[in-house]
Amino acid sequence: MAACKHLDQIRDVTPSADGCEDCLKIGATWVHLRLCMECGHVGCCDSSPNKHATKHFHRTKHPIIRSFEPGEDWLWDYTTEQLLEGPVLAPPHHHPLDQPVPGPAGRVPPGWERQLH
């Protein structure tokens, strides 16, 4: 993993939702979740149909996300396209354990695998 020139942009954020904020608003589904380390926006990964975490980066230019999945603690810098070493962050480190992946619960359609990117 690389050192990052954007570590000073990492904030002690509060997640904006327990799932992808944008998918929840439009009734869509996600595969995995990502947390913006500048504002706390929870978006879906690039394997998800809507790629909301990356869309959030393009809209806001907030460069650092982290996985919002249980057992994962990596950070990603969109501007350098590198995994990062970063500071230990305050909880929560992942979405609620009762939120399934893919999600959200009760909304994942049959054949969701065909929608992966």
N, C-alpha and C positions, 0 to 999 in steps of 0.2 A: 504494500500500500504506500501511497505517496503522501508527503507532507503537503499542506494546502495553504495557498495565500489568502483564502477566503474564510479561514477559521474565525476571524474577528467578526464575521457576519452571523455566526451561530448565536442564537438567543435561547434563553430558558423559556421554551414555548409551551403553550397549552394546546393540545390537539383540538382542531375545529369540530371534529365529529368522531364517532366510534367506527365509522366506515368512510368510504370515499364520499366526501361532502357533496361533490357534483353529481355522482351517480345516485345518491339518495334523493337529490332534488328532482332528477329527471326520470327516476324509476328504472335506472340501468343497473347492471351488475359489474363486479370487478373480480380480478384474480388475486392480486396482492396489493397491499397498501404501502404508501410512502408518506413521510411526514416532512413538510418544509421546515427547515431549521431556522428560518428567519421570521416566519409569521405563524406557524402551526397549522397551516392548511393540510388536511389529509386528502390525498389524491390516490388514484389507482395507477398501477404500474404499466409499463409499455406492452406487456402481454395482454392487458385488459382491452376490451373493445374501444374504450374512449380515451385511454392514455391521459387521464386528467392531471397527473403529477407533472408530466412534461409540458402539457398545455399551460399549467400554472407557471412553470419556469419561463416559458416564452412570453406570457402576459406580464409577469412581474419582474423578471430577471433575478429572482432569488436563486442563488446558485447551488445551495447545499440541501440535499434531502438525506433522510436516513430511512432504513427499512422500518416499517411499523408492524412487523411480524414477530411473533414470539420466537425467541432464541436467536434472532438476528440483530447484530449491533453495528452493521456497516453504514458508512456514509458515502455519498456520491456527489461529485462536483460536476454539474452539467457543463460548465465552461471549459474544463480540461478533460472531461469524460474519463475521470479516474476515480477508483475507490480511494477512500481517505482514511488516514489515522486521525482521530480527533479526540476531543475531551470526553470524559465520562459524563453522560447527560442525566438530568433529573427524570424521574418516572413521570408519566407512564412510558414504558419502552415499547409497547405494542398495543394493538387493539384489544378489546376485551376477549378473554379466552372463549367465551360462549358465542362469539361472532365467527361463523364458519368461513372458510376459504375454499372455493370462491364464495362470494357473498353478494348481497346480504341474505340472511336466513329467509327461506321461503320464496325467494324471488329468482333463484338461479334456474334457467330453463333447461329442459332436456337438450342434450347435444351442445352444451356450452363450450365444449372443447374445440368445436369447429370455428368459434369466434376468436380463438387465441391468435395473437400476432407474433 
